[in-house]
Amino acid sequence: MKKILLLTIGVIFTVAVFLAEERRYGIPRVAEAEENLALGEMVYRENCAACHGEKGDGKGPQADRLKTKPRDFTTGIYKFRSTPSGSLPLDDDIFRTISRGVRGTSMLAQLQLSEEERRAVARYVKTFSPRFKKQKLGQPISISQKPREDREFIALGKTLYKDAGCESCHGPDGGGDGPSAESLKDSWGFPIRPADLTLKPFKSGPQPADLYRTLSTGLDGTPMPSYSNSLTPKQEWALVFYVLSIATKEKPRGMMGLVGEETQAMMIDMRAAMAGMMGGRGMMGRGGGMMNRDMNEMMKDMMRR
């Protein structure tokens, strides 16, 4: 009897410790996790499925309209990550792409969604790929402190640009017109053009650290490799500074400062909004995503990007 009592006390103590740790570190309970996924699914269906598809396979009803094809989440392959090449992205990586968008493509910044909604949908899209259940998440790469930019660094970057083979895809002047440019395809078999490095904004983000991260991680699913094993941090920064030095032009901007296929995405959203006003759910539900944004917030975001 005494042993049973001690065992019961031990079980109660263990449960109490777990609950305390749960509160301390914010470990979600099962019910809370399921509720979070339910929110993510709802947000996804209303704001993402039009392009990415109900099954997350990148085959939504609007996908054929787009030159840059929507991401197929079923493969678990993500371009924009903070983890090494071939690794799964962190939740924060997916959240960053949802929040920032991918400049020049139909992936608009989803700032009409609350942070809770964006984080919920970031977790939900992972359910499309079995990789997230079978593989462990990698550790994020380390971004070394940015050194002082000077002419010597830029000159070193120019040399590395040639020596590292960047010219073969991006061209000798960075215009995206290298000898391999016409034949490149992504992992899904779609033609893919190398970035024109003379034009801003860049897809990976507006900061030098965003370019450094891309060089270190590569862009999985594309011919863009990782240089973390072939270049030192100093060399990577030199290459970043050189790329920034030749990025002297801006991509043509349309309405509200949108560039490239962002305008197409806005039109898709506007049609969804009109469908919602006419009594239907619209392609993205709730009257359309971008059309629900606070206009002042939207304009501020466009000025920052």
C-alpha positions in Angstrom: 0.0 0.0 0.0 2.8 2.3 0.9 4.5 1.6 -2.5 1.3 2.4 -4.4 0.9 5.6 -2.5 4.5 6.6 -3.3 4.0 5.7 -6.9 0.8 7.8 -7.1 2.6 10.7 -5.5 5.4 10.3 -8.0 3.1 10.3 -11.0 1.3 13.4 -9.7 4.6 15.2 -9.1 5.8 14.3 -12.7 2.6 15.6 -14.2 2.9 18.8 -12.1 6.5 19.4 -13.3 5.5 18.8 -16.9 2.7 21.3 -16.7 5.0 23.8 -15.0 7.5 23.4 -17.8 4.8 23.6 -20.4 3.7 27.0 -19.0 7.3 28.2 -18.6 8.5 27.3 -22.1 5.2 27.7 -24.0 5.0 24.1 -25.1 1.6 23.8 -26.8 -0.8 21.3 -25.4 -2.4 18.8 -27.8 -5.7 20.6 -27.9 -4.0 23.9 -28.5 -1.8 22.5 -31.2 -4.9 21.1 -33.0 -6.6 24.4 -32.6 -3.6 26.1 -34.1 -3.6 23.8 -37.1 -7.3 24.3 -37.6 -6.7 28.1 -37.7 -3.8 27.5 -40.1 -6.0 25.4 -42.4 -8.7 28.0 -42.5 -6.3 30.8 -43.3 -4.6 28.7 -45.9 -7.8 27.8 -47.7 -8.9 31.5 -47.7 -5.6 33.1 -48.6 -3.3 30.6 -50.2 -5.1 27.7 -51.9 -6.0 29.8 -55.0 -2.4 29.5 -56.1 -0.8 26.7 -54.0 -3.8 24.4 -54.3 -6.1 22.7 -51.7 -3.6 19.9 -51.5 -0.5 22.2 -51.3 0.8 20.8 -54.6 1.2 24.2 -56.3 -1.7 23.5 -58.6 -4.3 26.0 -57.5 -6.9 27.3 -59.9 -4.8 30.5 -60.5 -1.5 28.7 -60.9 -1.6 28.5 -64.7 -1.8 32.3 -64.9 1.6 32.7 -63.3 5.0 32.5 -64.9 6.7 31.9 -61.5 4.9 28.8 -60.4 3.6 28.6 -56.8 5.6 26.5 -54.3 4.7 22.8 -54.2 4.6 22.2 -50.4 4.3 18.4 -50.7 8.0 17.9 -51.4 9.1 19.8 -48.4 11.7 21.7 -50.5 11.9 25.4 -49.7 14.1 28.0 -51.3 14.3 30.6 -48.6 15.6 29.1 -45.4 18.1 29.8 -42.6 19.2 26.2 -42.5 21.9 24.4 -44.6 21.3 23.2 -48.1 19.0 20.1 -48.2 17.6 20.8 -44.7 14.1 21.5 -43.7 13.2 25.2 -43.0 12.4 26.4 -39.6 8.9 27.7 -38.7 10.5 31.2 -38.6 11.7 30.8 -42.2 8.3 30.0 -43.5 6.8 32.8 -41.4 9.3 35.2 -42.8 8.4 34.4 -46.4 4.7 34.7 -45.6 5.2 38.0 -43.9 7.6 39.5 -46.5 6.4 37.8 -49.6 8.9 37.1 -52.5 9.5 40.3 -54.5 8.7 40.2 -58.2 6.5 37.1 -57.9 2.9 36.4 -57.1 3.8 35.7 -53.5 2.7 39.0 -51.9 3.5 39.9 -48.3 0.5 38.6 -46.3 0.4 41.5 -43.8 -3.4 41.5 -43.9 -3.1 38.5 -41.6 -2.3 38.8 -37.9 0.9 37.4 -36.6 -1.0 34.5 -35.0 -2.6 33.7 -38.4 0.7 33.8 -40.2 2.4 31.5 -37.7 -0.6 29.2 -37.8 -0.5 28.8 -41.6 3.3 28.4 -41.4 2.8 25.3 -39.3 -0.1 24.1 -41.4 1.8 24.1 -44.7 4.3 21.6 -43.1 1.5 19.0 -42.9 1.6 18.7 -46.7 5.0 17.0 -46.7 6.0 13.8 -44.8 9.5 15.1 -44.5 8.6 17.1 -41.4 7.6 14.0 -39.6 10.5 11.9 -40.7 13.4 14.3 -40.5 14.8 16.5 -37.8 15.0 20.2 -38.3 18.5 21.5 -38.9 20.3 24.3 -37.0 20.3 27.7 -38.6 23.4 28.9 -40.3 25.5 31.5 -38.6 25.6 34.9 -40.3 28.9 36.5 -39.3 29.1 40.1 -38.4 29.1 42.4 -41.5 32.6 43.9 -42.0 33.1 47.5 -43.2 32.5 47.8 -46.9 35.4 49.2 -48.9 36.8 49.1 -52.4 39.2 46.2 -51.7 36.2 44.1 -50.5 34.2 44.9 -53.6 37.3 44.1 -55.8 37.7 40.7 -54.0 34.0 40.0 -54.6 34.3 40.7 -58.3 37.1 38.2 -58.5 35.1 35.6 -56.6 32.1 36.2 -58.7 34.1 34.9 -61.7 36.0 32.2 -59.9 32.9 30.8 -58.2 31.2 30.3 -61.5 28.5 32.9 -61.0 29.0 34.2 -64.6 27.8 30.9 -66.1 24.2 31.7 -65.0 24.0 35.3 -63.9 26.3 36.6 -66.8 29.5 38.5 -66.7 27.8 41.8 -65.7 25.2 40.1 -63.5 22.3 40.7 -65.9 21.0 37.1 -65.7 22.2 36.3 -69.2 24.9 33.8 -68.7 25.5 30.9 -71.2 23.5 28.5 -69.0 20.6 30.8 -68.4 18.3 29.6 -71.1 18.6 25.9 -70.2 18.1 26.1 -66.5 15.1 24.3 -64.8 14.0 23.9 -61.2 13.4 20.6 -59.4 9.8 20.5 -60.7 10.9 20.7 -64.4 9.8 24.3 -64.9 12.2 26.7 -66.7 13.8 29.1 -64.3 15.8 32.3 -65.0 18.8 33.4 -63.0 18.2 36.6 -61.1 19.2 39.8 -62.8 21.6 41.0 -60.1 21.7 44.5 -61.4 18.0 45.0 -60.5 16.5 45.7 -57.1 14.6 44.5 -55.1 16.0 41.0 -54.6 13.7 38.1 -53.9 15.5 37.0 -50.7 15.0 40.3 -48.9 16.3 43.9 -48.9 19.2 43.6 -46.4 22.8 42.6 -47.0 22.3 39.7 -44.5 19.6 38.3 -46.7 22.0 38.0 -49.6 24.6 36.5 -47.3 22.0 33.9 -46.1 21.2 33.0 -49.7 24.9 32.4 -50.5 25.3 30.3 -47.4 22.1 28.1 -47.8 21.6 28.1 -51.5 18.1 28.0 -52.9 16.9 24.4 -52.7 14.8 23.4 -55.7 16.8 25.6 -58.0 20.3 25.5 -59.6 21.5 28.1 -57.1 24.0 26.2 -54.8 25.2 26.8 -51.3 28.7 28.4 -51.0 29.1 27.8 -47.3 31.7 25.0 -47.8 33.6 26.7 -50.7 33.8 30.3 -49.4 34.9 31.7 -46.1 32.6 34.2 -44.3 34.9 37.0 -45.4 34.6 35.9 -49.0 30.9 35.6 -48.8 30.6 39.2 -47.5 32.9 40.3 -50.3 30.6 38.7 -52.9 27.6 40.3 -51.2 29.3 43.7 -51.4 30.1 43.2 -55.1 26.5 42.2 -55.9 25.2 45.2 -54.1 27.6 47.4 -56.0 26.2 46.3 -59.4 22.6 46.5 -58.3 22.2 50.0 -59.6 18.8 49.8 -61.2 15.2 49.3 -60.0 12.6 46.9 -61.4 9.8 48.8 -63.1 7.0 49.5 -60.6 3.3 49.4 -61.2 0.4 50.3 -59.0 1.2 50.7 -55.4 4.9 50.1 -56.0 4.3 46.5 -57.1 6.9 44.8 -59.3 6.7 41.9 -61.8 4.1 39.4 -61.0 3.1 41.1 -57.8 0.7 43.1 -60.0 -0.8 39.9 -61.4 -1.3 38.6 -57.8 -3.0 41.9 -56.9 -5.5 41.4 -59.8 -6.2 37.9 -58.6 -6.9 39.2 -55.2 -9.1 42.0 -56.5 -11.2 39.5 -58.5 -11.6 37.5 -55.3 -12.7 40.6 -53.4 -15.3 41.4 -56.1 -16.6 37.8 -55.9 -16.8 38.1 -52.1 -18.8 41.4 -52.4 -21.3 39.7 -54.7 -22.1 37.1 -52.0 -19.7 34.4 -52.8 -16.6 33.4 -50.8 -14.3 34.5 -53.5 -11.2 32.7 -54.6 -9.5 33.5 -51.3 -12.4 34.0 -49.0 -13.3 36.9 -46.8 -13.4 39.2 -49.8 -9.8 38.6 -50.8 -6.5 38.9 -48.9 -4.8 42.1 -50.0 -8.0 44.0 -50.2 -8.6 43.6 -46.5 -5.3 45.3 -45.6 -5.3 48.6 -43.8 -4.3 51.0 -46.6 -1.8 53.0 -44.5 0.0 49.9 -43.3 0.1 48.6 -46.9 1.6 51.8 -48.2 4.2 51.9 -45.4 5.2 48.3 -46.2 5.6 49.1 -49.9 7.9 52.0 -49.1 10.1 49.8 -46.9 10.5 47.0 -49.5 
